[in-house]
Amino acid sequence: METAAAPAPAAGERDPGGHGCLAVRTSLPRCSLGAGGSSSSLAGSSDEASCGSPRWIGRGLSCVCIKRKGAYERICMNLTPVQEERLQRLKHRMKVYFDPSRRDHQEALKALWHATYPDQELEGLISEQWKDMGWQGRDPSTDFRGAGFISLENLLFFAKTFSASFQRLLKKQCGNRATWEYPFAVAGVNITFMIMQMLDLQSTKPRTFVRAIFIQMLSEDEWAFDLLYCVAFVVMDKQWLEKNASYMDFNEVLKSTRTQLERELMLDDVMRIEDMPSYSLLC
């Protein structure tokens, strides 16, 4: 399995971007389309054709139309200063490659070890011990190529914030497991990369509703990406068990995990990561 941040606040400690038009589900003022398919000054034939359809993508429209509870609604919104700042910080995190020569990256790797095995001394940043966590070799730094430093931050956030779930998945404690199990840490790097692709945050314009919804969630919590990662991990493991999967099925399980996440993010009553049905799997 293959898997891509400047230093962000320490993972596991939740502290306190371009204009665009987002599909959001809030109490913001809306201009609903009338029965005749037109609204005040915002309606137009080209807009009407795109209502309830992803055909608006890439057209640079000032408004996005979605279908909600049997009626078409138009929601127009520019990024707020908070959203803009948090989105740019997240994008910055996503661009940082893991550098084994950087002291802060070394310390983050050590922190992950101590959060994972608090009673076991680490012999070194290159050690056979790392294989126990599910890295492919003695040097975990070689497994960060696809997702970068943020994937380490995600693992550390998971280990510190939901330690019981983290340990349960690490130790494969639930269900009838396959003889050839997925390697835990490398799977985590792949999950980070999958979420980065799903949210499409590096594009200059919003191209999917899921991306737009997620950016709105950044208004509620700057750590929405890290929380989504934790949800994704437990969803992946659940689907792994349900499919009786083994190592060769990992990509298929990862695809179905993405589908499940997208479906939950699009639910009408999901305004925060904590509102996602699968968030209840975390403990």
C-alpha positions, 0 to 999 in steps of 0.5 A: 500500500502506498500513500502526502504539513509547516508545523501545526499546533500539537496534534491531540490538543484542539485550539483555536480560506479565496472567496467561493460559493459553497453549498451549506446547510445552515440558517443563512438567508436563502433565496428559494426558487418559486414554483415557476422555477424563478426567483428574484434577481438571482434566477436565470435560465442557465442557473435553473438548468444547474439546480440540483445537479453537479453541472455547476462545477467548474462554471464559476457560478456565483450561486450553487443550487441544491435540492433539499426536502423536495424543494430547490433552494439557492444558497450563496456564500463567500468564505468568512475570514475564519473559514479562509484562515482555517482553510489556508492553515489546513492547506499549509499542513497538507503541503509539508513533507515528512523530513526525518532531519527536522527536530520537530518531525522527529519529536512528533514521531517519538510522541506517537510512539509514547502515545501508542506504547506508553510503557515501552521504551523506544530504541530509536527512530530506526528500529525493528520496534516500528513494525509492531505498529504496522510500518513497513520497515524499520524506518517509518519515515519512508512510509510518509511519502504519499500523505506527508507530515499531516498523516503523522499528525492525524495518527497522533491526534487519534492516539491522544484524543480517542485512545481507546478506539486507537488501541482497539484498532491497533491491537485488532481486538474486535471481530474475526480478523483475517490471517493477513491483516492490514498494517495499522500505521500504513493504513492510517497514512492511506486514510489521510491521503484518501480524505485529502483526495475526497475533500479536494481542498487544494483546488482553487474553486469548490468542485464538490458539495462534500468539499463545500460542506467540510469547509463550512464545518471548519467554522465550527472546529479547526480540527474538523479534518483530524476528527474526520480522520478518526471517524474514517479509521473506525469506519474502515475497520468496521467495513473491513470486518463486515467484508471479511477482508484481507490485505489484498482487499484493502483498496476496495475497503478504502473506496467503500469507506470513502463512499460511506463518509461522503454519504454521511457528510451529505446528510441534512442534519450533519453540521459538524463531524460529531453529527456524523452517524459513524462518530458514535463508533469512537470511544 
